[in-house]
Amino acid sequence: GEIHRLELADAAPDDVEGWSEWLPEHLLLVPLRRSRGDFLGFVLYAREEPWTERELVLLSRLHATYGY
């Protein structure tokens, strides 16, 4: 139920080649839930720079709003 940071450096050896070919180094997997808690799915964000704590807070708030 929480935001997960995914880093290329932590990927399994079998996944590194495909990941580095198609995606940036830093991924963020954010769950999307309805206001009453029902799970709707995930949103995947990808970029070259690491995610900051401030950005995680803002994305968490944004996705809570999307749930309504």
Backbone hydrogen bonds in HBPLUS format (Angstrom, degrees):
<---DONOR---> <-ACCEPTOR-->    atom                        ^
c    i                          cat <-CA-CA->   ^        H-A-AA   ^      H-
h    n   atom  resd res      DA  || num        DHA   H-A  angle D-A-AA Bond
n    s   type  num  typ     dist DA aas  dist angle  dist       angle   num
A0004-HIS N   A0029-LEU O   2.96 MM  25  5.13 165.4  1.98 145.7 150.5     1
A0029-LEU N   A0004-HIS O   2.87 MM  25  5.13 169.3  1.88 155.5 158.6     2
A0006-LEU N   A0027-LEU O   2.93 MM  21  4.90 173.1  1.94 135.8 136.0     3
A0027-LEU N   A0006-LEU O   2.82 MM  21  4.90 169.2  1.83 162.1 161.4     4
A0010-ASP N   A0007-GLU O   2.97 MM   3  5.41 146.5  2.08 111.0 120.6     5
A0008-LEU N   A0025-GLU O   3.00 MM  17  5.10 150.3  2.09 152.3 157.1     6
A0011-ALA N   A0008-LEU O   3.10 MM   3  5.17 161.7  2.13 108.1 113.9     7
A0015-ASP N   A0012-ALA O   2.83 MM   3  5.36 148.1  1.94 119.4 129.2     8
A0019-TRP N   A0015-ASP O   3.00 MM   4  6.02 164.9  2.02 159.7 164.6     9
A0020-SER N   A0016-VAL O   2.90 MM   4  5.93 173.1  1.90 155.0 157.2    10
A0021-GLU N   A0017-GLU O   3.12 MM   4  6.22 135.5  2.32 138.4 150.0    11
A0022-TRP N   A0018-GLY O   3.08 MM   4  6.23 151.3  2.17 149.9 156.0    12
A0023-LEU N   A0019-TRP O   2.74 MM   4  5.30 159.7  1.78 159.5 161.7    13
A0026-HIS N   A0047-ARG O   3.09 MM  21  5.49 152.9  2.17 165.7 173.4    14
A0047-ARG N   A0026-HIS O   2.95 MM  21  5.49 160.0  1.99 159.4 165.1    15
A0028-LEU N   A0045-TYR O   2.82 MM  17  5.03 146.8  1.93 148.9 150.9    16
A0045-TYR N   A0028-LEU O   2.87 MM  17  5.03 166.2  1.89 149.6 154.2    17
A0030-VAL N   A0043-VAL O   2.87 MM  13  5.18 175.5  1.88 158.4 159.4    18
A0043-VAL N   A0030-VAL O   2.81 MM  13  5.18 151.1  1.89 143.7 153.5    19
A0032-LEU N   A0041-GLY O   2.76 MM   9  5.34 153.6  1.83 162.2 155.2    20
A0040-LEU N   A0032-LEU O   2.79 MM   8  5.48 162.0  1.83 158.9 158.8    21
A0041-GLY N   A0032-LEU O   3.34 MM   9  5.34 146.4  2.46 143.0 143.1    22
A0034-ARG N   A0038-ASP O   2.79 MM   4  5.18 159.5  1.83 151.0 155.9    23
A0037-GLY N   A0034-ARG O   2.87 MM   3  5.20 162.6  1.90 115.7 120.3    24
A0056-LEU N   A0052-THR O   3.10 MM   4  6.44 150.0  2.19 145.4 153.7    25
A0057-VAL N   A0053-GLU O   3.06 MM   4  6.39 154.6  2.12 150.9 156.8    26
A0058-LEU N   A0054-ARG O   3.01 MM   4  6.31 164.5  2.04 151.5 155.6    27
A0059-LEU N   A0055-GLU O   2.86 MM   4  6.02 161.5  1.89 150.1 155.2    28
A0060-SER N   A0056-LEU O   2.93 MM   4  6.02 151.1  2.01 141.7 149.9    29
A0061-ARG N   A0057-VAL O   3.02 MM   4  6.32 157.8  2.08 150.0 155.2    30
A0062-LEU N   A0058-LEU O   2.88 MM   4  6.10 158.9  1.93 148.4 154.9    31
A0063-HIS N   A0059-LEU O   2.90 MM   4  6.05 162.0  1.94 149.3 153.2    32
A0064-ALA N   A0060-SER O   3.01 MM   4  6.20 143.6  2.15 139.8 150.0    33
A0065-THR N   A0061-ARG O   3.03 MM   4  6.32 149.2  2.13 145.4 153.3    34
A0066-TYR N   A0062-LEU O   2.93 MM   4  6.31 153.8  2.00 145.7 153.5    35
A0067-GLY N   A0063-HIS O   3.09 MM   4  6.24 139.2  2.27 136.6 145.9    36
A0068-TYR N   A0065-THR O   3.05 MM   3  5.58 154.5  2.12 113.9 121.1    37
